[in-house]
Amino acid sequence: MAPRLSPYVCLAGTARAALDHYRSVLGGEVTVSTFAEFGGGGGGADPDGVMHGQLDTPDGFTLMVSDAMPGAAASTGGNVALCLSGDDAAHLRACFAGLAKGGEVTTPLEVQVWGDEYGALTDRFGVDWMVNVSAPPA
């Protein structure tokens, strides 16, 4: 198997809700392992908290999400954004709208100077997203 890069998002107690939301927007199957399943319910960790969650989408994306361990900072936003791109305009517009629900659109999804539709947002879990819809060939 060739190497692949999969984003891993660490949240402060909202991993399960985030995985459910991302599944509702992107489709696919979610798997979740809790801290209790791996004996990690001690030390102040919520036994029902998500130690590791994974969403595998029909488009071939893998997004991993977990809850932060007690005492570990779960920072959001700033220096990393998840980017969806492609030429399926209807699908990507629907993803943008779904991810924006309850979040904040920082750049509306619209045609940019380079010819593609592009938009950016911070979702309701504090995760930054960019969506780029490739312009049709001239």
C-alpha positions, 0 to 999 in steps of 0.5 A: 500500500502506498503511503497516504496522508490523513488529517487527525483532529484533536478536540476538547470533548466534542469528537463524537459530535464532530464525527457525526456531523462530518459523516452527515456532510461527507458520507461514509462510515465512522468507527470509534474507540473509547478511552474505556475500551483501552483501559484509559478511563482513569487519569481524569479521561472521560471513559466514553470519550473518543480515544480514536475515531475515524471517518472513511468516506465514499470519496476516499477521504479518511479523517481521524478525530479524537478527544484531548486527554485531560491536561492536554491542550486541544487547540483549534484553528490557526495554522492548518486547514482541511481542503476539499477540492475537485470539479464536482461543483454540486457535491463540493457546494453541498459540502461547503454548506454542510460544514458551514452550518453552525460555523463561520464563513470567512470567505464566501464560496464564489468565483475567485481571480484564478477562475475557480470557486473558492471559499473558507470557513471555520466549522462549529468545532473550530476546524478550518476548512477550504473548498475549491471547485475547479473551473471547467476547462476553457 
